[in-house]
Amino acid sequence: MSKPKNKSDKKDNAAKVVAEKNEEAMIGGIMAGSPDAIGVAVVRLGCGCRKMAALDKDGEPASKVVMYRDSASSICDLCKKDNGAISRVTGYFIHWEGEPPSAEEQLRIEAKVFGTHGNA
């Protein structure tokens, strides 16, 4: 029997999600082009494609959404068709640049960007 998940478990799991080496270069490029950004939202899709966008201190977009796929000249055909549907999301997180906001602000921004999934 598995242990029921609670909010602290989710927070611990979210804290463990960090950018992979191949994502770091894209994050750096997005941050460089977004002077008001304090972080980059990263959404990983099951097909291997990624969606990313810079965020400002209020959790508003500070860049356009960028989609890419590692070692490929373009995103996959399925993403071209459905623009990376939410049903195929396998993970997501915010990569904070520099001094991150307080834990409370991080949670507020994450809820604004990704939603609360009924766990508010």
Buried (B, 14 or more C-beta within 10 A) or exposed (E): EEEEEEEEEEEEEBEEBEBEEEBEEBBBBBBEEBEEBBBBBBBBBEBBBBBBBBBBEEBEBBBEBBBBBEEEEEBBEBBEEEEBEEEBBEEBBBBBBEEBBEEEBBBBBBBEBBEEEEEE
